[in-house]
């Protein structure tokens, strides 16, 4: 292992990572956040709540009928532990003048932010209302988000506390479509850039919304067919030998299994499955997972919309329309419990002059029943289906 680093100050490193995370973490701002310094009794938190009672009419001089109090309990499990580690040797430290604090700390904070926000916004699946998929344009942008806002208000949500979480592509369309409708050039929404108001809602932009992909694969591939995800090219081969190549199986299903392994970076790489991509390409696939379906592969990105494409001999083997899931919600609808805020653990490497630095956190996320009623999932077409 060869790293170029300088003297690392533990306190400086830890404070820098925490500061960067807190400044940019949208999830902490929108969640109902609980910070737990210690949980000696395990990793499950109980949230009992009363069941709503019915309103009855009273008749004078008539005895009332008491209603029984009823409580229900929901639980949140703390089960996510993102970690980023690196090791440097004291000899490297003497040989080089590289400032690890300036380089490694921002990257660690950013990756942990992506992990928390990606899982946080994947809670769109629990929204009480899910709209039909929309192809957003300047002509329907006002009505699309207006309908979402009106639906939540009709469900009893506090209209002054509603936020729409979108990605930069929707922000661009809002900017174009809102001029001449509800905005003007001098509006504070444009001055703020990535934050503002639209249709009475606060607008927050995140690049970690959940994007959904479907790759049709009813027909087996042929040699040199490709699947490209976020610039990472996966190539079909009879005998894979180079990074990014996957094995052509005896059937479309067998090949799909190999493609899934290659996307996820799981299983045993080799000539009968796939050859692992480079470290740089694996980083581009972070937060992206694939699962098998019937004659198709379902792919989910917790890092927002990433461009995908295919080059296939069989024309029917292609990507369907890609959707990005906006969330319109009342603040606090999703619960985020931090059992351990971002921290740094330092340990010596046994039998070496090296030191290991581990930046990590421990948290859990849950949308309870009451929170789900205050969320509206809005799937937007981010990329049209391949022709």
C-alpha positions as CSV (number, residue, x, y, z in Angstrom):
1,X,0.0,0.0,0.0
2,X,1.5,3.3,-1.1
3,X,-0.1,6.5,0.2
4,X,1.2,10.1,0.0
5,X,0.2,11.8,3.3
6,X,1.5,14.2,5.9
7,X,1.0,14.3,9.7
8,X,-2.6,13.6,10.6
9,X,-4.2,15.4,13.5
10,X,-7.1,13.3,14.8
11,X,-9.0,16.2,16.3
12,X,-8.7,18.4,13.2
13,X,-9.7,15.5,11.0
14,X,-12.8,14.6,13.0
15,X,-14.0,18.2,13.3
16,X,-13.6,18.8,9.6
17,X,-15.5,15.7,8.6
18,X,-18.4,16.6,11.0
19,X,-18.5,20.2,9.8
20,X,-18.7,19.2,6.1
21,X,-21.4,16.6,6.8
22,X,-23.6,18.9,8.9
23,X,-23.3,21.7,6.3
24,X,-24.4,19.7,3.4
25,X,-26.7,16.9,4.8
26,X,-30.2,17.6,3.5
27,X,-31.6,14.6,5.4
28,X,-30.8,16.1,8.8
29,X,-32.7,19.3,7.9
30,X,-35.8,17.5,6.7
31,X,-36.0,14.6,9.1
32,X,-37.5,14.2,12.6
33,X,-34.0,13.7,14.0
34,X,-33.1,12.0,17.2
35,X,-29.6,11.9,18.5
36,X,-28.7,9.0,20.9
37,X,-25.4,9.0,22.7
38,X,-25.9,5.6,24.1
39,X,-28.3,2.6,23.7
40,X,-27.3,-0.1,26.1
41,X,-30.5,-2.1,25.5
42,X,-30.0,-2.9,21.8
43,X,-30.8,-1.2,18.5
44,X,-34.6,-1.1,18.4
45,X,-36.6,2.1,19.5
46,X,-40.3,1.9,20.3
47,X,-42.7,4.7,19.3
48,X,-46.0,4.0,20.9
49,X,-48.9,6.3,19.9
50,X,-52.6,6.6,20.7
51,X,-55.2,5.5,18.1
52,X,-57.5,8.3,17.2
53,X,-60.9,8.3,18.9
54,X,-64.2,9.0,17.2
55,X,-66.2,12.2,17.8
56,X,-69.6,11.5,19.2
57,X,-72.7,13.7,19.8
58,X,-73.8,14.6,23.3
59,X,-77.4,14.8,24.3
60,X,-78.2,16.8,27.4
61,X,-79.1,15.0,30.5
62,X,-77.9,11.8,28.9
63,X,-75.0,9.7,30.1
64,X,-72.0,9.6,27.9
65,X,-70.3,6.4,26.8
66,X,-66.7,6.3,27.6
67,X,-64.4,5.1,24.8
68,X,-61.4,2.8,25.5
69,X,-58.0,4.2,25.0
70,X,-56.1,2.2,22.4
71,X,-52.4,2.4,21.6
72,X,-50.3,1.0,18.8
73,X,-46.6,0.6,18.7
74,X,-44.1,1.0,15.8
75,X,-40.4,0.4,15.9
76,X,-37.3,1.9,14.3
77,X,-34.3,-0.3,13.9
78,X,-30.8,1.2,13.9
79,X,-29.1,-1.0,11.4
80,X,-26.9,1.1,9.1
81,X,-23.2,1.6,9.6
82,X,-21.4,3.4,6.8
83,X,-17.6,3.3,7.1
84,X,-14.6,4.7,5.1
85,X,-11.1,3.5,6.0
86,X,-7.6,4.2,4.8
87,X,-4.1,3.2,6.1
88,X,-0.9,5.1,5.8
89,X,2.7,4.2,6.7
90,X,5.0,6.4,8.7
91,X,7.7,5.9,6.1
92,X,5.2,7.3,3.5
93,X,4.7,10.2,5.9
94,X,8.4,11.0,5.9
95,X,8.8,10.6,2.1
96,X,5.8,12.8,1.0
97,X,4.2,16.1,1.9
98,X,0.6,15.3,1.1
99,X,-2.1,16.9,3.3
100,X,-4.5,14.0,4.1
101,X,-6.8,16.3,6.1
102,X,-7.5,18.5,3.0
103,X,-8.0,15.5,0.7
104,X,-9.4,12.5,2.6
105,X,-11.8,14.3,5.1
106,X,-14.0,16.0,2.5
107,X,-14.3,12.7,0.5
108,X,-15.2,10.7,3.6
109,X,-17.8,13.2,4.6
110,X,-19.3,13.3,1.1
111,X,-19.5,9.5,0.9
112,X,-21.2,9.2,4.3
113,X,-23.6,12.0,3.3
114,X,-24.5,10.1,0.1
115,X,-25.1,6.9,2.1
116,X,-27.4,8.6,4.7
117,X,-29.3,10.7,2.1
118,X,-29.6,7.9,-0.4
119,X,-31.3,5.7,2.2
120,X,-33.3,8.6,3.6
121,X,-34.9,9.5,0.3
122,X,-35.5,5.9,-0.6
123,X,-38.3,6.2,1.9
124,X,-40.4,7.5,-1.0
125,X,-41.6,3.9,-1.2
126,X,-43.6,4.4,2.0
127,X,-45.3,7.6,0.9
128,X,-49.1,7.5,1.6
129,X,-49.7,8.9,-1.9
130,X,-47.8,8.0,-5.1
131,X,-48.6,9.9,-8.3
132,X,-48.6,8.4,-11.8
133,X,-45.3,8.8,-13.6
134,X,-45.0,12.2,-15.2
135,X,-42.9,13.5,-18.1
136,X,-42.2,17.0,-16.8
137,X,-42.2,20.0,-19.1
138,X,-42.5,23.7,-18.9
139,X,-46.2,23.4,-19.7
140,X,-47.2,21.0,-16.9
141,X,-44.6,21.8,-14.2
142,X,-46.8,24.3,-12.3
143,X,-49.9,21.9,-12.3
144,X,-47.7,18.9,-11.4
145,X,-46.3,20.3,-8.2
146,X,-49.5,22.3,-7.5
147,X,-51.5,19.0,-7.5
148,X,-49.0,17.4,-5.1
149,X,-49.2,20.4,-2.7
150,X,-53.0,20.4,-2.9
151,X,-53.2,16.7,-2.2
152,X,-51.2,17.0,1.0
153,X,-53.2,20.0,2.2
154,X,-56.4,18.1,1.6
155,X,-55.0,15.3,3.8
156,X,-54.5,17.8,6.6
157,X,-50.8,18.6,6.2
158,X,-49.5,21.9,7.5
159,X,-49.1,23.9,4.2
160,X,-46.5,26.2,5.7
161,X,-44.2,23.3,6.4
162,X,-44.2,21.5,3.1
163,X,-41.0,20.9,1.1
164,X,-40.5,19.5,-2.4
165,X,-37.2,17.5,-2.8
166,X,-36.2,17.4,-6.4
167,X,-33.1,16.8,-8.5
168,X,-31.2,19.4,-10.6
169,X,-33.0,18.4,-13.8
170,X,-36.4,19.2,-12.3
171,X,-35.0,22.5,-10.9
172,X,-34.0,23.4,-14.4
173,X,-37.6,22.8,-15.7
174,X,-39.1,24.6,-12.8
175,X,-36.9,27.6,-13.6
176,X,-38.0,27.6,-17.2
177,X,-41.6,26.9,-16.7
178,X,-42.2,29.2,-13.7
179,X,-41.0,32.4,-15.4
180,X,-44.1,34.2,-16.5
181,X,-46.3,32.1,-14.1
182,X,-45.2,32.5,-10.5
183,X,-41.6,33.8,-10.6
184,X,-39.7,36.7,-12.0
185,X,-36.0,37.1,-12.6
186,X,-35.5,39.0,-9.4
187,X,-37.3,36.4,-7.3
188,X,-35.3,35.1,-4.3
189,X,-35.7,31.6,-5.5
190,X,-33.4,32.3,-8.4
191,X,-30.9,34.2,-6.3
192,X,-30.7,31.2,-4.0
193,X,-30.0,28.9,-6.9
194,X,-30.6,25.4,-5.4
195,X,-33.1,26.6,-2.8
196,X,-36.2,28.7,-3.0
197,X,-40.0,28.4,-3.1
198,X,-42.4,27.2,-5.8
199,X,-46.2,26.7,-5.6
200,X,-46.1,27.6,-1.9
201,X,-43.5,24.9,-1.2
202,X,-39.9,25.2,-0.2
203,X,-37.7,23.6,-2.8
204,X,-34.6,21.6,-1.9
205,X,-32.4,19.9,-4.4
206,X,-30.6,16.6,-3.8
207,X,-28.6,14.4,-6.1
208,X,-29.4,11.4,-3.9
209,X,-33.0,10.8,-4.8
210,X,-33.9,7.2,-5.8
211,X,-33.8,6.5,-9.6
212,X,-35.4,3.3,-11.0
213,X,-34.3,1.5,-14.2
214,X,-35.6,-1.6,-16.0
215,X,-33.3,-3.4,-18.5
216,X,-35.3,-5.7,-20.8
217,X,-33.4,-8.9,-21.5
218,X,-35.8,-11.5,-22.9
219,X,-33.3,-12.5,-25.6
220,X,-29.8,-13.7,-24.9
221,X,-27.0,-11.3,-25.8
222,X,-24.2,-11.8,-28.3
223,X,-20.5,-11.1,-28.1
224,X,-19.6,-7.4,-27.8
225,X,-23.1,-6.3,-26.8
226,X,-22.8,-3.6,-24.1
227,X,-24.6,-2.2,-21.1
228,X,-23.4,1.3,-20.0
229,X,-24.3,2.7,-16.5
230,X,-23.0,6.1,-15.5
231,X,-20.1,5.8,-18.0
232,X,-19.2,2.3,-16.9
233,X,-19.2,-0.1,-19.9
234,X,-20.0,-3.8,-19.3
235,X,-19.3,-5.9,-22.4
236,X,-20.6,-9.4,-23.2
237,X,-17.9,-12.0,-24.0
238,X,-17.8,-15.8,-24.6
239,X,-14.7,-15.8,-22.3
240,X,-14.3,-12.7,-20.2
241,X,-10.7,-11.6,-19.6
242,X,-10.7,-7.8,-19.3
243,X,-12.1,-5.5,-16.7
244,X,-15.8,-4.8,-17.3
245,X,-16.5,-8.0,-19.3
246,X,-19.2,-10.5,-18.4
247,X,-19.9,-14.0,-19.5
248,X,-22.5,-14.9,-22.0
249,X,-24.5,-17.6,-20.3
250,X,-26.4,-20.5,-21.9
251,X,-29.7,-18.5,-21.7
252,X,-30.8,-15.0,-21.3
253,X,-31.5,-15.7,-17.6
254,X,-28.0,-17.0,-17.1
255,X,-26.5,-14.0,-18.7
256,X,-28.7,-11.7,-16.7
257,X,-27.4,-13.3,-13.5
258,X,-23.8,-12.4,-14.6
259,X,-24.8,-8.8,-15.5
260,X,-26.3,-8.4,-12.0
261,X,-23.1,-9.7,-10.4
262,X,-21.0,-7.3,-12.5
263,X,-23.2,-4.3,-11.5
264,X,-23.3,-5.2,-7.8
265,X,-19.7,-6.3,-7.6
266,X,-20.7,-9.5,-5.8
267,X,-20.1,-13.2,-6.3
268,X,-16.8,-14.6,-7.6
269,X,-15.3,-12.7,-10.5
270,X,-13.8,-14.9,-13.2
271,X,-14.0,-16.2,-16.8
272,X,-17.4,-17.8,-16.1
273,X,-19.1,-14.8,-14.5
274,X,-17.5,-11.4,-14.9
275,X,-14.2,-9.5,-14.6
276,X,-14.3,-6.8,-11.9
277,X,-14.2,-3.2,-13.2
278,X,-11.5,-0.8,-12.2
279,X,-11.6,0.9,-8.8
280,X,-12.6,4.2,-10.5
281,X,-15.5,2.5,-12.3
282,X,-16.6,0.7,-9.1
283,X,-16.9,4.1,-7.4
284,X,-19.2,5.3,-10.3
285,X,-21.4,2.3,-9.5
286,X,-21.6,3.0,-5.8
287,X,-25.2,3.1,-4.5
288,X,-26.4,1.3,-7.6
289,X,-27.8,-2.2,-7.2
290,X,-29.5,-4.7,-9.6
291,X,-31.9,-7.6,-9.0
292,X,-33.3,-10.2,-11.3
293,X,-36.8,-10.1,-12.7
294,X,-38.8,-12.0,-15.3
295,X,-37.0,-11.4,-18.6
296,X,-35.6,-8.2,-17.2
297,X,-33.2,-6.6,-14.7
298,X,-34.4,-4.1,-12.2
299,X,-31.7,-1.5,-11.2
300,X,-32.0,1.0,-8.4
301,X,-29.7,4.0,-7.8
302,X,-29.6,5.7,-4.4
303,X,-27.3,8.3,-5.9
304,X,-29.8,10.0,-8.1
305,X,-30.3,9.7,-11.9
306,X,-27.3,8.3,-13.9
307,X,-27.3,8.0,-17.6
308,X,-27.7,4.5,-19.0
309,X,-27.7,3.0,-22.5
310,X,-27.3,-0.3,-24.3
311,X,-25.8,-1.5,-27.6
312,X,-27.5,-4.8,-28.3
313,X,-27.8,-7.0,-31.3
314,X,-31.4,-7.9,-30.2
315,X,-33.3,-4.6,-30.5
316,X,-35.8,-5.6,-27.7
317,X,-32.9,-5.8,-25.2
318,X,-32.9,-2.2,-24.0
319,X,-33.7,0.2,-21.1
320,X,-37.2,1.3,-20.4
321,X,-37.9,4.8,-19.3
322,X,-35.8,5.9,-16.2
323,X,-37.7,7.6,-13.4
324,X,-36.4,9.8,-10.6
325,X,-38.6,9.9,-7.5
326,X,-39.3,13.4,-6.2
327,X,-40.7,13.6,-2.6
328,X,-43.2,16.3,-1.5
329,X,-43.5,16.1,2.2
330,X,-44.1,17.8,5.5
331,X,-40.8,18.3,7.4
332,X,-40.3,15.6,10.0
333,X,-42.3,13.0,8.1
334,X,-39.3,10.6,8.1
335,X,-37.5,9.7,11.3
336,X,-33.8,9.6,11.3
337,X,-32.1,8.3,14.5
338,X,-28.3,8.9,14.8
339,X,-26.9,6.5,17.4
340,X,-23.4,7.5,16.5
341,X,-22.7,10.7,14.7
342,X,-19.8,10.7,12.2
343,X,-16.7,9.8,14.2
344,X,-13.1,8.8,13.7
345,X,-11.4,5.7,15.1
346,X,-7.7,5.4,14.9
347,X,-5.7,2.2,15.4
348,X,-2.2,1.0,14.8
349,X,-1.7,-1.6,12.1
350,X,-0.2,-4.7,13.7
351,X,3.5,-5.5,12.8
352,X,3.7,-2.3,10.6
353,X,4.5,1.3,11.0
354,X,1.1,2.1,9.7
355,X,-2.0,3.7,11.2
356,X,-5.6,3.0,10.1
357,X,-8.2,5.7,10.1
358,X,-11.9,4.7,10.1
359,X,-14.6,7.4,9.6
360,X,-18.0,6.0,10.4
361,X,-21.5,6.5,11.7
362,X,-24.4,4.5,13.0
363,X,-28.0,5.3,12.2
364,X,-31.6,4.1,11.4
365,X,-34.4,5.5,9.3
366,X,-38.1,4.8,9.4
367,X,-41.3,6.3,8.0
368,X,-44.0,5.7,10.6
369,X,-47.7,5.5,9.7
370,X,-48.4,9.2,10.5
371,X,-45.3,10.3,8.5
372,X,-46.4,8.3,5.5
373,X,-49.7,10.2,5.4
374,X,-47.7,13.4,5.0
375,X,-45.6,12.2,2.1
376,X,-46.3,12.4,-1.7
377,X,-44.1,10.4,-4.1
378,X,-43.8,12.0,-7.5
379,X,-42.0,9.8,-10.1
380,X,-40.6,11.9,-13.0
381,X,-39.2,10.5,-16.3
382,X,-35.5,11.3,-16.2
383,X,-34.6,9.5,-19.4
384,X,-36.9,8.3,-22.2
385,X,-37.0,4.6,-23.1
386,X,-34.5,3.5,-25.7
387,X,-36.0,3.3,-29.2
